[in-house]
Each structure stands twice: as C-alpha cells, then as structure tokens.
Amino acid sequence: MEQLKWVVLALAIVMYALVIAFQNKKVWFTSCAAVIVIILGIIFPDALFKLPEDILALSGDAPAHLYAPVHAFQDVINWNVLMIYLGSMIIAALFIYSRVPARIADTIVMHSKNTGLAIVAILAMTGIISIFVENVATVLVMAPIALALCKKLKLNPTYFMIGLAVMSNLEGTATLVGDPPSMIFASYAGYNFNDFFVHDGRLSIFFVVQTGMLAGCAFFYFFFTKAGKNKIELEKEPVVSWFPMILLLTMIFGLAAVSFIHTSFEYLSGLFVLALGIAGLVWYRFFQHKTTDETVALAKELDWETIFFLIGIFVVIGAIRETGLLDDFAQFLSGLTNGSVVAGFFVILFVSIVISGFVDNVPYIIAMLPVAAGMAQAIGVKSELYMFALLVGSCLGGNLTPFGASANIVSMGILKKEGYPMKFSGWLKVGVPFTIITTLAAALILWLLWT
C-alpha cells in the first residue's frame, strides 16, 4: 500500500515538529507516534512491516496481525544500545559521586605553568572524560571546578562554561560509549568498540574527532592565555572512593575485549555494561552505607527521558525504513549531487551542522544513517566517508547554538544561576567559530583517511 508510506512520513514530520516546538514533552510525542505506527502495522500487517515468509505461510490472520508489535519490540527497538546507555549512565553518576574527576582537574592546575594553560588543559580533560561519560554529566562534574577557578582569578566564567559544553559535545562521538549517536551508529554499521579506533585497516572516527579536539584547544588557547601568568595553588579535592574509576576502566577495557568475541548473541556488550552498572548500585547501597531511598534517588536522577525517547524514535524510524522512504531520500540526494563525491560529502556535512544546531541529533542520526549509506553506495564510495561526515556534522553542529545540545542548555542554566545570563548572540560569538574550525579540521582528516 503505497499511500501508507506517505502516512508514515506525515506522522514523522508532525512528530519532529512537535518535538522541536515542545522539548519538555518530546517523550510523549515520540511515544504516541510509536503507538500509532504499531496500530497501523496491526491494521495493515504486510504494508508497514514486511512480513517474513514463515509468518506468511501460517494460516489465519492472527499471527500476521500480531507481527507488528512483536517485530517492533524484538527487532526494531535496539535493546543493546539502550542497555549500554543505561549502564554507562549509572557508572557516570557514580564517577561524579567519587570526586575523582575533580581531583584530577586540581592536579592539572597545580602542574600547569600558568592558569591560562591550566584552563585549556581542563577543557581538554573535559573532552577526554566525555569520551566515556555522558555530556551533561561531564559538564556537571567539571562546572564546580571551572567556577571555583574563575572566582579565584576574578575571571568572567562565561567562555569557560561554554568551553566545557562544546568540548564535551565534540568528544561524545569518539567511542562506542561516549554518547547515544555513537551507539546508534555502531548498531547500524555493525561496529564494535575497537572499530571506533581502527576499521578496515584505516584510522577510524576516534582519530577524526581528536583532530577536532586539537583544533578546539588551539581555539580556546587564544581566549585564556591572558587569564593569568602565575600559578594558583588549590587544595586537592578529597576522593570518596576509587571504585567507580575501576568500574569505568573495566567498562572501557571490557568492551574492547568483547569486541573480539564472535557470537550470534547480539546483547553481549549491552548486558556487560548493564551488569557493571548494577554492580555499581550494589556497591553504592551496601559498601557506601547508603539507604534504599538514597540509592533509588540516584537511579531516578538518571536520564530516563532519553531512554524512552529513543524507544519511540526507533519504532518510527524503523517504519520509515521498512516502507522504503529512506531509500527514496537517498536517491534524491544522490541525484542532487550529480554523483559528485565531494558534493555529497559537503551536503551531508553542511545539512547536519545546520539541523543539529537546532534539533536533537539523536532522531536525526537514526533517520539519516541509512540515507548517508545509501548515497555512498549510489555514488560508489566507502559508506564510512558519508556516515562519519554525518556523525561529525551532527555532533559538532550541536555546538552552533545554545539550544543545539543538552550540555549547552545546562551550561547556560549554571551561568544564569551564577549571575552571568547568556544571550543567544553571546553564544554565537564562540559557538560559530568553534564549530567551523573544529568541523573543518575533522572533515579534512576524514577526507584524507577515507577517500
């Protein structure tokens, strides 16, 4: 039923428009859209989700009509990604509680030649932490350090706080566990943890992002080298426990090890990270002598909204994919570029930057990954060239505006609370040149590595 394709497209457009207009209600819109998609799948069982031969061979209508919800639950929703995200969020929350990141930052300041270089080093450290910890959590870890240092230096913390946000956004896509877009990409492309470093005998997305980080550090160097020529002495932050650090390292090296295990069981990495997260909660409850209410409070503060947001998005985009709409869009973009590899590369990069400056990049990446891969196949280049361009543009494009990423909004909220309200134009003063410089640097190395 060809008409159903356009019904699904209209539903997705309305969903996206409502998500953009009412960010605080986005889970409701994606969940309602997912329910509608499943209902349509029940009413039109072989039009929305293509039924496999064994279902078609069965007599009666019941199995066919039941296929849509079962298929959506089992196959369309990526539970491995969700388990990795949930487990890594728990570990990140415990990492913050441990005060280890603050201790490391204090050590950096004490061993830097001057405070200006110390600030740049802290921004670099923010990016490094964000490789393994969710971006908002990273900003919350580093913000108290930045504010305390600015108060001692009598320095306006505005640029420092913007730096924390944009550097965390930049590095979030470097590894499998850095941010949801990376997990979604890994799921689609079949990448394991190690593939983010080397894939098909070539340096992979991790090194592309590091080029952007070096450019970002050079950019902020000009802001902060005059912040102070003298060293500043800080009291080292007391560490609560090193156990969360051990959990974090176990997750990193464990995911690397799991990458070498060839098994048909697709949930191995997700269950591994989730098990570590649960072990962390057990440690927090019994070894840190916390009450049940305190443990439940820590769990409640996790980003559950993103979990349910992703579930709805997976279902809607799954329907779009299975109706053939993404293939149609890939052919349209391929025709638009006239088969030019360079034109296709810059179209994906530019569109991703602009859209992600205003729209949550998670649904955008889920929708566009098949499109980017389809364009690459149509033009005859490696799919990584366009899929990495999509990742770079969408993740770095979030730095463009103060509303492009959750970490940006959190930074603005902290600044406002400290008496330094941020205007839209003020963010653009830093966000636009930072985005351009880091994206160009990452895009250049990506082009050299994958063409």
C-alpha positions, 0 to 999 in steps of 0.5 A: 500500500503505497499511500501508507508510506506517505502516512508514515512520513506525515506522522514523522514530520508532525512528530519532529515538529512537535518535538522541536516546538515542545522539548519538555514533552518530546517523550510523549510525542515520540511515544504516541507516534510509536503507538500509532505506527504499531496500530497501523502495522496491526491494521495493515500487517504486510504494508508497514512491516514486511512480513517474513515468509514463515509468518506468511505461510501460517494460516489465519490472520492472527499471527500476521496481525500480531507481527507488528508489535512483536517485530517492533519490540524484538527487532526494531527497538535496539535493546543493546544500545539502550542497555549500554546507555543505561549502564554507562549512565549509572557508572557516570553518576557514580564517577561524579559521586567519587570526586575523582574527576575533580581531583584530577582537574586540581592536579592539572592546575597545580602542574600547569605553568600558568592558569591560562594553560591550566584552563585549556588543559581542563577543557581538554580533560573535559573532552577526554572524560566525555569520551566515556561519560555522558555530556551533561554529566561531564559538564556537571562534574567539571562546572564546580571546578571551572567556577571555583577557578574563575572566582579565584582569578576574578575571571568572567566564567562565561567562555569557560562554561561554554568551553566545557559544553562544546568540548564535551559535545565534540568528544561524545562521538569518539567511542562506542560509549561516549554518547547515544549517536555513537551507539546508534551508529555502531548498531547500524554499521555493525561496529564494535568498540575497537572499530571506533579506533581502527576499521578496515585497516584505516584510522577510524572516527576516534582519530577524526574527532581528536583532530577536532579536539586539537583544533578546539584547544588551539581555539580556546588557547587564544581566549585564556592565555591572558587569564593569568601568568602565575600559578594558583595553588588549590587544595586537592579535592578529597576522593570518596572512593576509587571504585567507580574509576575501576568500574569505568576502566573495566567498562572501557577495557571490557568492551574492547575485549568483547569486541573480539568475541564472535557470537550470534548473541547480539546483547553481549556488550549491552548486558556487560555494561548493564551488569557493571552498572548494577554492580555499581548500585550494589556497591553504592547501597551496601559498601557506601552505607547508603539507604534504599531511598538514597540509592533509588534517588540516584537511579531516578536522577538518571536520564530516563527521558532519553531512554524512552525517547529513543524507544519511540524514535526507533519504532518510527524510524524503523517504519520509515525504513521498512516502507522504503522512504529512506531509500527514496531520500537517498536517491534524491540526494544522490541525484542532487549531487550529480554523483559528485563525491565531494558534493555529497560529502559537503551536503551531508556535512553542511545539512547536519551542522545546520539541523543539529544546531537546532534539533536533537541529533539523536532522531536525526542520526537514526533517520539519516544513517541509512540515507548517508549509506545509501548515497555512498553506495549510489555514488560508489564510495566507502559508506564510512566517508558519508556516515562519519561526515554525518556523525561529525556534522551532527555532533559538532553542529550541536555546538552552533547554538545554545539550544543545539545540545543538552550540555549547552542548555545546562551550561547556560542554566549554571551561568544564569544561576551564577549571575552571568545570563547568556544571550543567544548572540553571546553564544554565537560569538564562540559557538560559530567559530568553534564549530567551523574550525573544529568541523573543518579540521575533522572533515579534512582528516576524514577526507584524507583517511577515507577517500 
